Amino acid sequence: MLLFEEIAFRETAIGELSLRRRRLSAEGEDIWEIKLNDGYLMSSRFVDGEIALADLALPMARGEKLDVVVGGLGLGYTAQAALRDPRVGALTVVELIPEVIEWHREHLLPLGEKVAGDPRCELVQGDFFELARSPAGFFFDQPERLHDAILIDIDHSTTHFIDPASVDFYSVEALRAVSRRLAPAGIFALWSTDAEDPVFLEAMRECFTEVRVERVDFDTPYRDKPAFNLIYLGRKA
């Protein structure tokens, strides 16, 4: 019985990227992991927070045929959760690492066919933070396009970054730029794996209304008590 398999490996501009599948026991479910160098970008073992990011944000959105942007593709759990909402008419997922998009399109990942194959979903390779702050937004040919919700799952938290280049994103100035890409009453949501950040919350309150933080608890074999993620939520005034 094969308990570990490296599905794909690439040398990229930001380091060694690998897609792995492992089984905790001969009878157990497969665990899918994306690693960058020695760190884990994503594991299918703990996805409650990624799913909750969409499940908490989208019910706040108003109207039908919602236009939604997700920053960060990963294993696809936030995208899949968003696509389960029948009101979502268009989903744009912005992912920095082209290999991650490729793995979904080639159906190497369990959710690849459901996400990449959904006609409502467009996978876009690019720097979410840069596009969010650009005058044209996420579509250079549609600079006036606004979105009903923008959901972000990229860094580990507002103070624990995958890439130091994103440090400036969690500021009032950057959040105001994101707000300009939202339709009136549009929803901003951000996933975090760290404790509540009062500085970031204050920045959100300067840019959004109805600001709140939801805690998502989940069991882990590595701790005696549940672990948690946080979802920051706000609405454009």
C-alpha positions, 0 to 999 in steps of 0.5 A, a space after each residue: 500500500 502506497 502511503 505517500 506520493 509526490 504528484 508533481 514538483 516544480 522549481 518556480 520563481 518563488 521556490 520549490 513547489 510540490 503537490 503531494 498525496 499521503 494516507 495516514 493509514 492503509 484504510 484512511 482518506 487521502 490527504 492532499 498537500 501543496 508545499 512551497 519549500 519547507 512550508 505548507 500552503 494548503 492541506 486538505 486535512 483542515 479546510 473548515 475555514 476556507 469553506 467558511 470564508 465563502 459560506 459566511 460572506 456570500 449570504 451577506 451579498 445582495 441580489 442575484 447573478 453575483 459577481 465574486 472574486 476569490 484571491 487564492 486558489 489553493 486546493 479549491 475549497 473556497 472556490 467550490 464553496 462559492 460555486 455551491 451558491 446558486 446566486 453566483 453568476 461569475 466567479 473569478 479566482 486569482 492565483 499567483 502560482 501558474 502551476 496551481 492553476 495548471 494542476 486544477 485544469 489537468 484534474 490532478 487535484 480532487 476538486 479540479 474538475 468541479 472548479 475548473 470545469 464550472 462554466 461560471 468559474 474563470 481561473 486567472 494567473 496574477 498577483 491578487 494584491 497588485 491587481 486589487 490596487 490597480 486602476 483597472 482592477 482584476 480585468 484590464 479590459 473591463 476597468 469599470 467592472 465591480 464585484 458583489 464580493 471579494 474573498 481572500 485566502 492568501 497569507 496565513 494572517 494579517 501579520 504572517 505572510 507567504 511573501 513579504 511583498 504583501 505586507 502593505 496590503 493590510 493597510 487602510 490605503 489598500 483596503 480602500 482600493 479593494 473597496 473601490 472594486 466592490 459594488 455598492 453594499 458589496 462584501 469583503 471577507 478575509 481568512 486568517 489562521 492567527 488571533 484577532 488583529 486589532 490594528 487590522 480591524 481598525 483599518 477595516 472599520 475605516 473602510 467598511 461597515 458591519 465589520 465583524 470577526 467570525 471564529 471557525 473551530 475545528 478538531 486537530 489531532 495535534 492539540 487537545 483542544 480545537 484549533 481555529 481560523 478567523 473570518 474578517 467580514 465587512 460591507 462597503 458603505 
